[in-house]
């Protein structure tokens, strides 16, 4: 599966066919109802934004999928899952993104996303062994960082809801975040994309810092914000800009 996927990605990118693949994500009805929207989509979004090299097509496809899932845009998820696979995202990474974002966007969004992606996996011949294990060997835990996080959350919110404090520790940071099917950088990347798409920038600081700690560059983070304006809307991205600016400034000190 991995060899076939790599060959498919190389062929797609080298043939210059990616813009055509992108066009397939736009319903045909758009041109008949809103031709100006079709033109913006083809020229500004597909022909310009998606082609910029400051964020890879693979990362763009992954954050787009995360944003659409967060916004419960299930009708678009199938075509964007196919696009993500063509851009180099693996079936395991799509599967794990759905699992991860169940905790950050809600179970209903995740189950709807799984239903939307199932026909794509069927068509692509994705098998059970291509998907993440239910109980994999977990990645190493940064015990010092986790101890600080636990202490802050427990002291701040323990008297408000000990249940959420316990579940956050046991289910999320001692389990979900250590699953290996998504690289730590990518797990933070889809979380930030989901927070932006949900209009919850107040939660971004921790996760954007974590993404950058794990290899996301400031240029890539800025490109992600610009990209998501088209999929989450300008107001949500502008609400996220002050948070990103503060994170960038704090890391430059």
C-alpha positions as CSV (number, residue, x, y, z in Angstrom):
1,X,0.0,0.0,0.0
2,X,2.8,2.5,1.0
3,X,4.7,1.8,-2.2
4,X,1.6,2.2,-4.4
5,X,0.7,5.4,-2.6
6,X,4.2,6.9,-3.0
7,X,4.2,6.1,-6.7
8,X,0.7,7.6,-7.1
9,X,1.8,10.9,-5.3
10,X,4.9,11.2,-7.5
11,X,2.9,10.7,-10.7
12,X,0.3,13.2,-9.6
13,X,2.7,15.9,-8.7
14,X,5.1,15.4,-11.6
15,X,2.4,15.3,-14.2
16,X,1.0,18.7,-13.2
17,X,-2.4,17.1,-12.7
18,X,-3.0,18.3,-9.1
19,X,-5.0,21.4,-10.2
20,X,-7.3,19.1,-12.1
21,X,-7.7,16.9,-9.0
22,X,-8.5,20.0,-7.0
23,X,-11.2,21.1,-9.5
24,X,-13.0,17.8,-8.8
25,X,-13.6,18.9,-5.2
26,X,-15.8,21.7,-6.6
27,X,-19.4,20.6,-7.3
28,X,-20.4,21.1,-11.0
29,X,-23.5,23.0,-9.9
30,X,-21.3,25.9,-8.6
31,X,-20.5,27.1,-12.1
32,X,-24.2,27.1,-13.1
33,X,-25.3,29.0,-10.0
34,X,-22.4,31.2,-9.0
35,X,-19.9,31.5,-11.9
36,X,-17.9,34.1,-10.1
37,X,-17.4,31.7,-7.2
38,X,-16.2,29.1,-9.6
39,X,-13.7,31.5,-11.0
40,X,-12.4,32.5,-7.6
41,X,-12.1,28.8,-6.8
42,X,-10.2,27.9,-9.9
43,X,-7.9,31.0,-10.0
44,X,-7.4,32.1,-6.5
45,X,-7.8,28.9,-4.5
46,X,-6.9,26.0,-6.7
47,X,-4.6,27.8,-9.0
48,X,-2.7,30.0,-6.5
49,X,-3.2,29.1,-2.8
50,X,-2.9,25.3,-3.2
51,X,0.2,25.8,-5.4
52,X,2.2,27.8,-2.9
53,X,5.3,26.0,-1.6
54,X,5.3,27.5,1.9
55,X,3.0,24.6,2.9
56,X,3.1,21.2,1.2
57,X,0.1,20.0,-0.7
58,X,0.0,17.0,1.7
59,X,-0.3,19.4,4.7
60,X,-2.8,21.5,2.9
61,X,-5.0,18.5,2.2
62,X,-4.7,17.3,5.8
63,X,-5.7,20.6,7.4
64,X,-8.5,21.1,4.8
65,X,-9.9,17.7,5.8
66,X,-9.7,18.6,9.5
67,X,-11.5,21.9,8.9
68,X,-14.3,20.3,6.8
69,X,-14.8,17.6,9.4
70,X,-14.9,20.2,12.2
71,X,-17.5,22.2,10.2
72,X,-19.6,19.0,9.6
73,X,-19.3,19.5,5.8
74,X,-19.8,15.8,5.2
75,X,-20.8,16.2,1.5
76,X,-17.3,17.5,0.8
77,X,-15.3,15.0,2.9
78,X,-15.3,12.1,0.4
79,X,-13.7,14.1,-2.4
80,X,-11.3,15.8,0.0
81,X,-10.3,12.4,1.5
82,X,-9.5,11.2,-2.0
83,X,-7.5,14.4,-2.6
84,X,-5.6,13.9,0.6
85,X,-4.7,10.3,-0.4
86,X,-3.5,11.6,-3.8
87,X,-1.4,14.3,-2.0
88,X,0.4,11.8,0.2
89,X,-1.7,11.5,3.3
90,X,-2.0,7.8,4.2
91,X,-5.2,5.9,5.0
92,X,-3.9,5.4,8.5
93,X,-3.4,9.2,8.9
94,X,-6.9,9.9,7.7
95,X,-8.3,7.3,10.0
96,X,-6.3,8.6,13.0
97,X,-7.3,12.2,12.2
98,X,-11.0,11.2,12.5
99,X,-10.4,9.4,15.8
100,X,-8.3,12.3,17.2
101,X,-10.8,15.0,16.2
102,X,-13.7,13.0,17.8
103,X,-12.3,14.4,21.1
104,X,-11.9,18.0,19.7
105,X,-15.0,18.4,17.5
106,X,-17.4,15.9,18.9
107,X,-18.3,12.2,18.4
108,X,-21.1,13.1,15.9
109,X,-18.6,14.8,13.6
110,X,-16.3,11.9,13.7
111,X,-18.9,9.2,13.0
112,X,-20.2,11.3,10.1
113,X,-16.7,11.7,8.8
114,X,-16.1,7.9,9.0
115,X,-19.3,7.3,7.1
116,X,-18.3,9.8,4.4
117,X,-14.8,8.4,4.0
118,X,-15.8,4.7,4.0
119,X,-16.7,4.6,0.2
120,X,-13.4,6.2,-0.6
121,X,-11.5,3.6,1.4
122,X,-13.5,0.9,-0.3
123,X,-12.8,2.3,-3.8
124,X,-9.0,2.6,-3.0
125,X,-8.8,-1.0,-1.6
126,X,-7.9,0.1,1.9
127,X,-7.7,-3.0,4.2
128,X,-7.9,-3.4,7.9
129,X,-4.2,-3.8,8.1
130,X,-3.7,-0.4,6.5
131,X,-5.4,1.3,9.4
132,X,-4.1,2.2,12.9
133,X,-4.1,-0.5,15.6
134,X,-6.7,-0.2,18.3
135,X,-4.0,-0.7,21.0
136,X,-0.6,0.2,19.5
137,X,2.7,0.7,21.2
138,X,2.6,4.3,22.4
139,X,5.2,7.0,21.7
140,X,7.4,8.1,24.6
141,X,5.9,10.5,27.1
142,X,7.5,13.8,27.9
143,X,7.0,13.3,31.6
144,X,8.2,16.8,32.7
145,X,5.9,18.6,30.2
146,X,3.0,16.4,31.0
147,X,3.5,16.9,34.8
148,X,3.4,20.6,34.4
149,X,0.2,20.4,32.2
150,X,-1.5,18.1,34.7
151,X,-0.6,20.3,37.7
152,X,-1.9,23.4,36.0
153,X,-5.2,21.8,34.8
154,X,-5.8,20.1,38.1
155,X,-5.1,23.1,40.3
156,X,-7.2,25.4,38.0
157,X,-10.2,23.2,37.2
158,X,-10.1,20.3,39.6
159,X,-12.8,21.8,41.8
160,X,-14.9,22.6,38.8
161,X,-15.0,19.2,37.1
162,X,-12.6,16.5,38.3
163,X,-14.1,14.2,35.7
164,X,-12.9,16.3,32.7
165,X,-9.5,16.8,34.4
166,X,-9.1,13.0,34.8
167,X,-10.4,12.2,31.3
168,X,-8.1,14.8,29.8
169,X,-5.1,13.2,31.5
170,X,-6.0,9.5,31.0
171,X,-7.7,9.5,27.6
172,X,-6.0,12.4,25.8
173,X,-2.5,13.1,27.0
174,X,-1.6,9.6,28.3
175,X,-3.2,7.8,25.4
176,X,-4.6,9.6,22.3
177,X,-1.7,12.0,21.9
178,X,0.8,9.2,22.2
179,X,-0.7,7.1,19.4
180,X,1.9,6.7,16.6
181,X,-0.4,6.7,13.5
182,X,-0.1,10.5,13.4
183,X,3.3,12.2,13.9
184,X,3.2,14.6,16.9
185,X,3.6,17.6,14.5
186,X,0.6,16.4,12.4
187,X,-1.6,15.7,15.4
188,X,-1.0,19.2,16.6
189,X,-1.5,20.6,13.1
190,X,-5.0,19.0,12.7
191,X,-5.9,20.1,16.2
192,X,-5.0,23.8,15.4
193,X,-6.9,23.6,12.1
194,X,-10.0,22.3,14.0
195,X,-9.8,25.0,16.6
196,X,-9.6,27.7,13.9
197,X,-12.5,26.1,11.9
198,X,-14.6,25.9,15.1
199,X,-13.9,29.5,16.0
200,X,-12.1,28.6,19.3
201,X,-8.8,30.5,19.0
202,X,-8.6,30.8,22.8
203,X,-7.5,27.1,22.8
204,X,-4.8,27.6,20.1
205,X,-1.8,28.8,22.2
206,X,-1.0,25.5,23.7
207,X,-1.5,23.5,20.5
208,X,0.3,25.9,18.1
209,X,3.3,25.9,20.5
210,X,3.2,22.2,20.6
211,X,3.1,21.9,16.8
212,X,6.1,24.2,16.5
213,X,7.9,22.3,19.2
214,X,7.4,19.3,17.0
215,X,8.7,20.8,13.8
216,X,6.0,23.1,12.3
217,X,7.8,26.3,11.1
218,X,6.4,29.8,11.5
219,X,6.2,30.1,7.8
220,X,4.1,26.9,7.6
221,X,1.9,28.1,10.4
222,X,1.3,31.4,8.6
223,X,0.5,29.5,5.4
224,X,-2.0,27.3,7.2
225,X,-3.8,30.4,8.4
226,X,-4.0,31.9,4.9
227,X,-5.1,28.5,3.5
228,X,-7.9,28.0,6.1
229,X,-9.4,31.4,5.4
230,X,-11.0,29.8,2.3
231,X,-12.3,26.8,4.1
232,X,-13.2,28.2,7.6
233,X,-13.9,31.8,6.6
234,X,-12.0,35.0,6.9
235,X,-13.6,36.0,10.3
236,X,-12.5,32.8,12.0
237,X,-8.9,33.2,10.7
238,X,-8.7,36.9,11.7
239,X,-9.9,35.8,15.2
240,X,-7.0,33.4,15.3
241,X,-4.3,35.9,14.0
242,X,-3.8,37.6,17.4
243,X,-3.2,34.3,19.1
244,X,-0.7,33.2,16.4
245,X,1.0,36.6,16.6
246,X,1.5,36.2,20.3
247,X,2.8,32.7,20.0
248,X,5.3,33.7,17.3
249,X,6.5,36.7,19.4
250,X,6.9,34.6,22.5
251,X,9.0,32.1,20.7
252,X,11.2,34.8,19.2
253,X,12.4,36.0,22.6
